[in-house]
Amino acid sequence: MTDGAPSTSYLTAGLRRWRRLTDAPLLVLAIGSLPLLLLEPVRDDLTRADRTFLDTVNVVVLIAFATDYVVELCLARPRGRFVRKEWTSRRLQGLRPGRLHRSPLPPAAL
């Protein structure tokens, strides 16, 4: 690492292939869900169907990126170096503003 570039010694052939296959679809998913973030501040003013749609999209995006991280972790060698170098991927998943702790059903329906 004398040239100042970050070490990516954890990249295996499988991990490179996985990234080649998934980077574009994940980018489209991430950019495509950005406009929906603008609806979060007015979420309480939306219809129940719209809130359910937002929740569904947030869950799908979360599952897609969490799955990507787990697959990358499984393909990386050594895994410890991957976890240390790719900490931003782990943290960004926690920043999804979806309100997963709220149930889309009213309390009486639970």
C-alpha positions, 0 to 999 in steps of 0.5 A: 500500500505504498501508493495510498490506494486502499487495500482490497486484498479481501476481493476474491474472484467470486466477490468480483463476479458478484459485484459485477452482477449486482452493482448496477441493479443495486444502484438503480434500486437505490436511486429509484427509491430516493424520491420516496424519501421525500414523502417520509416527512408527510407520511402521516398525511398520506393514505394508508395504501401509500404508507403501506407502499412506502413501508414495502419499498423500504423493506425491499430496499433494506432486504436487497442491501442486507442480502448483498452485504451478507453475500459479499461477507461470505465471498470475501477472504479474509472476512475480518479485513472485509468487515473493517474495510467495508464498514460504510456498507454496514452503516448505510443500511442502518440509515434507511429512514423507513419506519419499520418499528411502526405497524401499518395496521391500527392497534385494534387490528393487532 
